[in-house]
Amino acid sequence: MIAAALLLTAASALAAPAPASAAGWTLAWSDEFDGPAGAPPDPAKWTAETGGDGWGNQELEYYCKPGSDVGPCDARRPNAHLDGLGHLVLEAYPSSGAWTSARLKTAGLEQTRYGRVEARLRLPAGAGLWPAFWLLGADIDKVGWPACGEIDVMENVPVAPLGAKRIKSTVHGPGYSGIHGIGRVTPLPDDGRVDDGFHVYGVLWSPNLVQFYVDDPATPFFTVTPADLPAGAKWVYDKPFFLLLNLAVGGDWPGPPDASTPNPARLLVDWVRVYKPAP
């Protein structure tokens, strides 16, 4: 998500390990987003990032902190809030001539090393929209990106080969980042759309193994191991990572919004959960 991952890199399917078991997990952390309508995300679990410098991808949105009135943000219309029905809403809309949106992270509050990490999401679909659920190495402030590592559990953009019926999952690291990230596109089950209801997007993560799935953790669609990295590249996924959710607008990958883009565009989050193997 820091840099648009456009290149599809085939996994070493013949050498891939067997899928990790979906059974035997214990819930270690979660946010179920239960609370009154209009409440901000739990500050004990999420920090709101702010700013509008393009985020390395020529993006158009300005990320606003709930309650901020610093232009173009509008405290009366927060971009991240609960809907009172058990959902977190990340909302993008034009304000004062710019698109505003939300980007949340658990950095400094929650991080995980290995496990099963998933979110149940209903994505917006439309020109210029770029929702994502992802993880970053917790040492990013020390080593920078991409040395910290990045695991994109789910990204969606309106352009081919994605569109409303496919998502992409990718890993980025030193020597395989940006357009050289190692990723795969998958269609949603049962010819579904990202905006026709909720889907679970997740990753099964263990030493030297990252597996991605949609809806069913027993059937990963994409596996990455150290054998899939470019020659001499470093595996950087055996350390703590933190979680992120965001709804970007515009940029190198999705292109700009237009008159057909939903306004407001809403990413609904039913829950985010982190599991550890049961003892």
C-alpha positions as CSV (number, residue, x, y, z in Angstrom):
1,M,0.0,0.0,0.0
2,I,3.0,2.4,0.5
3,A,3.8,1.8,-3.1
4,A,1.3,0.4,-5.7
5,A,1.9,-3.2,-6.3
6,L,1.1,-3.7,-10.0
7,L,3.3,-6.6,-11.0
8,L,1.8,-10.1,-10.5
9,T,4.4,-12.5,-9.4
10,A,3.6,-16.2,-9.5
11,A,4.1,-18.2,-6.3
12,S,6.1,-21.4,-6.3
13,A,2.9,-23.5,-6.2
14,L,4.6,-26.8,-6.7
15,A,6.9,-26.2,-3.7
16,A,4.3,-24.6,-1.5
17,P,3.7,-26.1,1.9
18,A,0.3,-27.6,2.8
19,P,-2.3,-25.0,4.0
20,A,-2.1,-24.2,7.7
21,S,-4.9,-25.6,9.8
22,A,-7.9,-23.4,10.4
23,A,-8.6,-25.1,13.7
24,G,-6.9,-24.7,17.1
25,W,-6.8,-20.9,17.3
26,T,-7.3,-18.7,20.4
27,L,-8.5,-15.1,20.1
28,A,-5.7,-12.8,21.3
29,W,-6.9,-9.3,20.3
30,S,-9.9,-7.9,18.6
31,D,-12.1,-4.9,18.0
32,E,-15.8,-5.6,17.5
33,F,-16.7,-1.9,17.1
34,D,-19.6,-2.0,19.5
35,G,-20.5,1.5,20.6
36,P,-22.9,4.4,20.0
37,A,-23.3,5.9,16.6
38,G,-20.8,8.7,15.9
39,A,-18.3,7.5,18.5
40,P,-14.6,7.6,17.4
41,P,-12.5,4.4,17.1
42,D,-11.3,3.2,20.4
43,P,-8.1,5.2,21.1
44,A,-6.7,2.4,23.2
45,K,-6.6,0.3,20.0
46,W,-6.2,2.7,17.1
47,T,-4.3,5.8,16.2
48,A,-5.4,8.0,13.4
49,E,-2.8,9.1,10.9
50,T,-3.1,12.5,9.4
51,G,-1.8,14.3,6.3
52,G,-2.1,14.6,2.6
53,D,1.3,14.4,1.0
54,G,0.4,11.7,-1.5
55,W,1.7,8.9,0.7
56,G,4.3,7.8,-1.9
57,N,1.7,7.0,-4.5
58,Q,0.4,10.5,-5.6
59,E,-2.8,9.9,-3.7
60,L,-5.3,12.7,-3.4
61,E,-6.9,12.2,0.0
62,Y,-6.1,14.1,3.2
63,Y,-6.4,11.8,6.2
64,C,-8.2,13.4,9.1
65,K,-8.3,12.6,12.8
66,P,-11.7,12.4,14.4
67,G,-12.6,15.7,15.9
68,S,-10.2,17.7,13.8
69,D,-11.2,21.0,12.3
70,V,-7.9,21.6,10.6
71,G,-8.8,22.2,7.0
72,P,-10.0,20.4,5.0
73,C,-11.1,18.2,8.0
74,D,-14.6,18.8,9.4
75,A,-15.1,17.9,13.1
76,R,-18.9,17.7,12.5
77,R,-18.4,15.0,9.9
78,P,-15.6,12.6,11.1
79,N,-14.0,10.3,8.5
80,A,-13.7,7.5,11.1
81,H,-16.6,6.7,13.4
82,L,-18.8,3.9,14.7
83,D,-22.3,3.5,13.1
84,G,-24.0,2.2,16.2
85,L,-24.7,-1.1,14.5
86,G,-21.4,-2.8,15.3
87,H,-19.4,-1.4,12.5
88,L,-16.5,1.0,12.1
89,V,-17.0,3.4,9.1
90,L,-14.1,4.8,7.2
91,E,-15.6,7.5,5.1
92,A,-14.1,9.5,2.1
93,Y,-15.7,12.6,0.8
94,P,-14.8,15.9,-0.8
95,S,-14.4,18.8,1.7
96,S,-13.1,22.3,1.0
97,G,-11.9,21.3,-2.5
98,A,-10.1,18.1,-1.4
99,W,-11.0,14.5,-0.7
100,T,-10.8,13.7,3.0
101,S,-10.6,10.1,4.4
102,A,-9.3,8.0,7.3
103,R,-6.2,5.8,8.0
104,L,-6.0,4.0,11.3
105,K,-3.1,1.9,12.8
106,T,-2.4,0.0,15.9
107,A,1.3,1.0,16.1
108,G,2.4,1.4,19.7
109,L,-0.8,-0.2,20.9
110,E,-1.0,-3.7,19.4
111,Q,1.5,-5.7,17.4
112,T,1.7,-9.3,16.6
113,R,4.3,-11.8,15.5
114,Y,2.7,-14.7,13.7
115,G,-0.9,-15.8,14.0
116,R,-4.1,-15.5,12.1
117,V,-5.1,-12.0,11.3
118,E,-8.4,-11.1,9.7
119,A,-11.0,-8.5,9.1
120,R,-14.6,-8.7,8.0
121,L,-15.1,-5.8,5.5
122,R,-17.5,-4.4,3.1
123,L,-15.6,-2.3,0.6
124,P,-16.8,0.6,-1.5
125,A,-16.3,0.3,-5.3
126,G,-15.8,3.2,-7.7
127,A,-13.4,5.2,-9.7
128,G,-10.3,6.3,-7.7
129,L,-11.1,4.3,-4.5
130,W,-8.4,2.2,-2.9
131,P,-9.4,0.5,0.4
132,A,-6.8,-1.7,2.1
133,F,-6.2,-3.9,5.2
134,W,-2.5,-4.5,5.9
135,L,0.4,-4.8,8.3
136,L,3.8,-3.0,8.6
137,G,6.9,-4.1,10.5
138,A,6.9,-2.5,13.9
139,D,10.6,-1.4,13.4
140,I,9.7,0.9,10.5
141,D,10.8,4.0,12.3
142,K,14.2,2.4,12.8
143,V,14.9,0.7,9.5
144,G,12.5,2.4,7.1
145,W,10.4,1.0,4.3
146,P,10.7,-1.5,2.7
147,A,13.3,-3.0,5.1
148,C,10.6,-3.2,7.8
149,G,8.4,-5.4,5.6
150,E,4.8,-5.1,4.6
151,I,2.0,-7.6,4.3
152,D,-1.0,-6.4,2.3
153,V,-3.8,-8.7,3.4
154,M,-6.2,-7.0,1.0
155,E,-6.2,-4.2,-1.5
156,N,-8.8,-3.3,-4.1
157,V,-8.8,-0.8,-6.9
158,P,-11.3,-0.3,-9.8
159,V,-8.9,-0.9,-12.6
160,A,-7.9,-4.2,-14.3
161,P,-7.1,-6.8,-13.3
162,L,-9.0,-6.1,-10.1
163,G,-12.3,-4.2,-10.3
164,A,-15.2,-5.0,-8.0
165,K,-14.8,-8.8,-8.1
166,R,-11.2,-9.3,-7.2
167,I,-8.7,-8.3,-4.6
168,K,-4.9,-8.5,-4.4
169,S,-2.6,-9.7,-1.6
170,T,1.1,-8.8,-1.6
171,V,4.3,-8.9,0.5
172,H,6.9,-6.1,0.1
173,G,10.4,-6.2,1.5
174,P,14.0,-5.2,0.6
175,G,14.6,-6.1,-3.0
176,Y,10.9,-6.8,-3.8
177,S,8.8,-3.8,-3.1
178,G,6.5,-1.4,-5.0
179,I,5.8,-2.8,-8.5
180,H,8.1,-5.7,-7.7
181,G,6.1,-6.8,-4.6
182,I,5.3,-10.5,-4.6
183,G,1.5,-10.7,-4.9
184,R,-1.5,-12.5,-6.4
185,V,-5.0,-11.4,-7.5
186,T,-7.9,-13.6,-6.6
187,P,-11.6,-13.5,-7.5
188,L,-14.1,-13.4,-4.6
189,P,-15.9,-16.7,-3.9
190,D,-19.2,-17.4,-5.7
191,D,-18.7,-14.6,-8.2
192,G,-19.1,-12.1,-5.4
193,R,-18.3,-8.4,-5.4
194,V,-16.4,-6.4,-2.8
195,D,-19.4,-4.2,-2.2
196,D,-22.2,-6.7,-2.2
197,G,-21.8,-7.7,1.4
198,F,-19.1,-8.5,4.0
199,H,-16.2,-10.8,3.3
200,V,-13.4,-11.9,5.6
201,Y,-9.9,-11.1,4.4
202,G,-7.1,-12.8,6.3
203,V,-3.6,-14.1,6.6
204,L,-2.2,-17.2,8.2
205,W,1.4,-16.3,9.3
206,S,4.0,-18.6,10.8
207,P,7.8,-18.8,10.6
208,N,8.9,-18.7,7.0
209,L,5.3,-18.9,5.8
210,V,2.6,-16.3,4.9
211,Q,-0.7,-17.5,3.5
212,F,-3.7,-15.4,2.3
213,Y,-7.4,-16.3,2.2
214,V,-10.8,-14.9,1.5
215,D,-13.7,-16.1,3.8
216,D,-12.2,-19.5,4.5
217,P,-8.9,-19.9,6.3
218,A,-8.8,-23.6,5.4
219,T,-8.4,-22.7,1.7
220,P,-5.6,-20.1,1.2
221,F,-5.3,-18.9,-2.4
222,F,-1.7,-17.6,-2.1
223,T,1.4,-18.8,-0.2
224,V,4.7,-17.0,0.1
225,T,7.9,-18.6,1.6
226,P,11.6,-17.5,1.5
227,A,11.9,-19.7,-1.6
228,D,9.6,-17.2,-3.5
229,L,11.9,-14.2,-2.9
230,P,14.4,-12.9,-5.5
231,A,17.8,-14.4,-5.2
232,G,19.6,-12.8,-2.3
233,A,16.5,-11.0,-0.9
234,K,15.9,-11.0,2.8
235,W,12.8,-12.5,4.5
236,V,11.6,-9.9,7.0
237,Y,8.4,-11.5,8.4
238,D,9.7,-13.1,11.6
239,K,9.2,-10.1,13.9
240,P,6.3,-8.0,15.2
241,F,4.0,-6.1,12.8
242,F,1.2,-3.7,13.5
243,L,-2.2,-3.4,11.7
244,L,-3.6,-0.7,9.4
245,L,-6.9,0.1,7.8
246,N,-7.4,2.9,5.3
247,L,-9.5,4.2,2.4
248,A,-7.2,6.0,-0.1
249,V,-8.5,8.1,-3.0
250,G,-6.7,8.5,-6.3
251,G,-3.1,7.7,-6.9
252,D,-0.9,5.9,-9.4
253,W,-2.8,2.6,-9.2
254,P,-6.5,3.4,-9.0
255,G,-6.4,6.6,-11.0
256,P,-8.5,9.6,-10.1
257,P,-12.1,9.7,-8.8
258,D,-14.8,11.1,-11.2
259,A,-18.5,11.9,-11.2
260,S,-19.3,8.2,-10.7
261,T,-17.3,7.8,-7.5
262,P,-19.6,7.3,-4.5
263,N,-19.8,10.4,-2.4
264,P,-19.4,9.7,0.4
265,A,-17.5,6.4,-0.1
266,R,-17.7,4.1,2.9
267,L,-15.5,1.2,4.0
268,L,-17.4,-0.8,6.7
269,V,-15.5,-2.9,9.2
270,D,-17.5,-5.4,11.1
271,W,-14.5,-6.6,13.2
272,V,-10.7,-7.1,13.2
273,R,-9.3,-10.1,15.0
274,V,-5.9,-11.6,15.8
275,Y,-5.7,-15.2,16.8
276,K,-2.8,-17.2,18.2
277,P,-2.3,-21.0,18.0
278,A,-4.2,-22.7,20.9
279,P,-1.8,-24.0,23.6
